[in-house]
Amino acid sequence: MIKVPYGISNFEILRNGNYYFVDRTDFIAKLEDLPTLYHFFLRPRRFGKSLWLSILEYYYDVCKADRFVELFGALKIGQNPTAQANQYLVLSFDFSGIDTSTQAQAQHGFLVKVKTGIKQLLLKYPERFDAADLKKIGEAQSPEEALLSWHETWISKAKGAKVFVLIDEYDHFTNRILVYNREHFRQVVGREGYYRSFFEVLKTGTQQGIVGRIFVTGVTPVTLDSLTSGFNIGHNLTLDLSWHNLLGFNEQEVTTLLNGAGITPLELPSTLADLRDWYNGYQFHQHAASRLYNPDMLLYFVREFQMQKAYPSTMLDVNISSDYSRISQTLTLGDYDKNTALLQELIDEKVVKGGLTVQFSLEKDWTHDDMLSLLFYNGLITIEAEQLGEYVFKIPNQGIRELYFGLFKDLVLKRAQIFDNHID
């Protein structure tokens, strides 16, 4: 029986536990073949982004070199490793879970996250850094100061060593701020904002030869577009056709998973048809050869089936439902009546036409295409086709369709409550 890696985003645990793993490590060589070094990759929540960053950490971190054969030996990249394998010191940040109840708490939470990432880096390499270096980071009063302090320490004690910076959920807290207090969002990402300053100092690290590579994951490009003037060296791979299949499962992989999960040959055709209806359908480029299954939704089903020997009582994972219910708050951006009309059109007509916003701007009115694009990046709609320079969007599957009715109900009946916990 296949071990289902539901909720597991640590590569070492997944490999040592012999969990089901779809080998996409050949994308590491593709990453190194790119002429750019600093990358963003956006996908909906619970689509496997954290696991991908964990793979990059174990592959590139010099202190994990002794684990290379154990973890990667049987994989595609292990059979043909690149010259940069285990050649970096890895600095990881995770910006999820920051309390945005007030402006002060949001800023303090971000500072703690930055300090934690830097301290974990220093602790991983005790032969280079000591307690005094940790103390110096701990005394920093701002994210900018913490990064600059780290730069100074690096230049004096680790000059010549390259750092690979990994950032997970880069826009998790800024998206919440954007919903509740747009002016606060502008302050955070604006010219003097602490989040823009963080990326500006990170950019300085690339110029000083400290930071060799960067890979950032998140959900939408709204924050990225607002940071552009402060971090204009990033290359967004999100809509690149050659990166379409980095995350998510294809039909063949789903079939393999179902075969290994106890689905009999007699049950397989009908089960696959049901899962195709409920979890498949994602397409992030109009010319992609195949659509993708949501990995979290699929793994939830298989785990429940293995335990119960039957379909779960509900086809939607409660964690997916709670995540997407929070997205309803984001849909309040712009004109309320137009947004609800758009949701109604999707429910009634099954498809809606429009364009993907090239760059989001809070300095102009929120448009129809802006809202469509936000729905697209959040995984609530997907590309069906391209016609005469416009995209045709649709709801990707039955799972998301069910969530739509909840979102629509929230917007219509509970609009006032959405802002009860706004940032002061």
MITORKE-958947 format. One record per residue (C-alpha): x, y, z; residue in one letter. Coordinates in steps of 0.5 Angstrom, whole numbers, plus 2048, in hexadecimal, padded with zeros to 3 digits. Example, Ala and Ser with C-alpha at 12.3 -4.5 7.8 and 13.67 -1.06 7.14 Angstrom:
BEGIN
8197F7810a81B7FE80Es
END
This chain:
BEGIN
800800800m8028077FEi80480C804k800812803v804818804p7FE81D806y80082380Ag808821809i80C827807s813825809n817821804f81B81D809e81581A80Ci811818806l817815803r81A811809n81280F80Bg81280C804n80C810802y8098117FBy80D8167F8f80C8197F1v81381A7EEd8148217EBr81B8227EDt81D8237E6d81A82A7E7f82082C7EBi82582B7E5a82082F7E1k8208357E6l8288357E6e8278357DEd82383C7DFl8278427DDp8248457E4t8268447EBl8208477EFy8198447EEh8128447F0f80D83E7EFf80683F7F1l80083A7F2r7FA8397F6p7FA8377FDr7FC8307FFr7FF82E7F8f80682C7FAg80A8327FAk80D831801s80F82A7FFl81382D7F9w8168327FEl81882C802s81B8287FCi81F82E7FAl82282F801e824827802y8278287FBy82B82E7FBy82D82E803d83482D804v83382A80Bc82E825808k834822803a83481C807d82D81A806r82D81B7FEf82D8147FCv828812801e8238177FFl8258187F8f8288127F5g82280F7F2a81F8157F0l8208187E9k82581E7EBi8298197F0g82A8157E9q82D81B7E6n82F8207EBp8308277E9t83782B7EBa83382F7F0q8318297F5a83282B7FCn8368317FAq8328367FEy831838805l829838805v82583E809l81E83C809s81884180Bf81183F80Cd80C84580Df80684180Es802842815g804849816i7FF84D81Bd7FC853817t7F785581Cs7FA85C81Dt80085F819q80485E81Fa80385781Fq804856818a80B859818q80D85681Eh80B84F81Bg80F850815f815852819l81584C81Dv814848817k81A84B814v81E84B81Ak81C84381At81F842813g825845814i82784281Bk82583B818q82A83C813l82F83E818l82E83881Cl82E833816k836835815y83983581Cp840835819e83F83C816r83B84081Bf83A840823d836843828a83884A827a83584A820d82E847823l82E84C828k82F852823k82A84F81Fi82584F825g826856826e824859820a81E85E820q81C85D819s81C857813p82085C80Fe82585D815e825855816a82785480Fl82C85980Fl82F856815s82F84F812w83385280Ch838855810e83984F814t83984B80Dw83F84F80Ai84384F810s842847811k84084480Ba842848805k8428447FFg83D83F801a8368407FDk82F840800v82983D7FDf823841800v81C83D800l816841802i80F83D803d809841803e80C848802y80584B801d801847806h80184D80Bf801853806t7FA850803n7F785080Ar7F985780Bi7F7859804l7F0857805v7EF85A80Cy7F386180Bn7F5863804r7F9869807e7FD86480Ch7FE860806f801866802r805868808q808861809v80A860801v80B867800g81286B7FFr81386B807e810865808g81386080Cy81185A807y81485E801r81A860806s81B858807f81B8577FFf82085D7FEe82585A803v824853800l8268567F9k82C8597FCt82E8537FEg82E8507F7t8328567F5q8378557FBq83884E7F9g83584B7FFi82E8487FCv82F8447F6g8288417F5r8218437F7i81B83F7F6f8148427F9v80D83F7F9t8068427FAg7FF8427F8v7FE8497F4t80384E7F1p7FF8547F4v8058557F9t80A8537F4l8088597F0d80785E7F5s80F85C7F7l81185C7F0t8158637F1s8198607F7g81A8597F4f81A85A7ECn81F8547ECi81A84E7ECg81884A7E7h8108477E7n8108407E5l80883F7E7t8068407E0l80C83D7DCd8098377D8l8108337D9s80E8337E1w8078317E1h80882A7E3n80C82C7E9l80782B7EEl8008277EEg7FF8207EBf7FD81D7E4n7F88187E2e7FE8127E2q8008147E9e7F98147ECv7F880D7E9t7FF80B7ECt7FD80D7F3l7F680A7F2l7F98037F0n7FD8047F6g7F88067FBa7F48007FBg7EF8027F5i7ED7FB7F1t7EE7FB7EAp7E67FB7EAl7E58017EEe7EB8057EAl7E78087E4p7E180A7E8s7E580D7EEt7EA8117E9l7E48147E6a7E18167ECd7E88197EEl7E981C7E7r7E28207E9d7E48227F0w7EC8247F0y7EE8247E9n7EE82A7E4g7F382F7E6y7F78327E0q7FC8387E1f7FE8397D9h7F98397D3q7FE8347D0h7FF82F7D5a7FE8287D3a7FA8257D8s7F78287DFr7F98277E6l7F68247ECy7F68287F2n7FB8237F6p7F88257FDd7F18237FBm7F381D7F8l7F781B7FEl7F281C803y7ED8177FFf7F28127FEv7F4812806r7ED812808e7EB80C803f7F1808806q7EF80980Dm7E780880Bq7E7803805k7E2808802a7E180F800y7E2814805p7DB817808s7DD81E805t7E181F7FEm7E4825801l7EA825806d7E882A80Cv7EF82D80Bn7ED82F804i7E7832806s7E983680Bs7EF839807d7EA83B801y7E583E806s7EA843808r7EB845800i7E4847801s7E784D804q7EC84F7FFt7E684F7FAl7E38557FDt7E98597FAl7E685E7F5g7DE85F7F3d7DA85A7F7y7D485A7F2d7D98587EDk7DC8537F0n7D684F7F2t7D38507EBa7DA84D7E9l7D98477EEl7D28467ECq7D48467E4e7D98407E6l7D383C7E9i7CE83E7E4d7D283E7DDe7D88397DFk7DD83D7DCv7DF8457DCv7E48487D7k7E984D7D9g7F084F7D9g7F684D7DEl7F88537E1t8008557E0v8018597E6q7FD85B7EBf7FC8627EEs7F98647F4l7F986B7F1e7F486A7ECk7ED8677EDd7EC8607EDw7EA85D7E7t7E68577E4h7EC8547E2d7F08557E8d7EA8517ECm7EA84C7E7l7F284B7E8s7F184B7EFl7ED8457EFl7F18427EAf7F88427EEy7F48407F4n7F183A7F0g7EA83C7F0l7EA83C7E9i7EE8397E3t7F083A7DCi7EB8367D7e7ED8397D1a7F08407CDe7EC8437C8q7ED8497C4l7F284C7C9g7EE84B7CFe7EE8457D4y7E88407D6v7E883F7DDf7E48397E1k7E38367E7i7E88317E7p7E482B7EBn7DE8297EFq7E282A7F5g7E38317F4i7DC8327F1r7DA8307F8e7DE8357FBl7DC83B7F7y7D583A7F9f7D783B800g7DC8417FEl7D68447FAf7D1843801k7D7847805d7D784D800l7D084E800v7CD84C807l7D384E80Bk7D7853808r7D785880Ea7DA852812q7E085280Ei7E3858810f7E1857818d7E9855819n7EC85B815h7F385D817i7F386481Bd
END
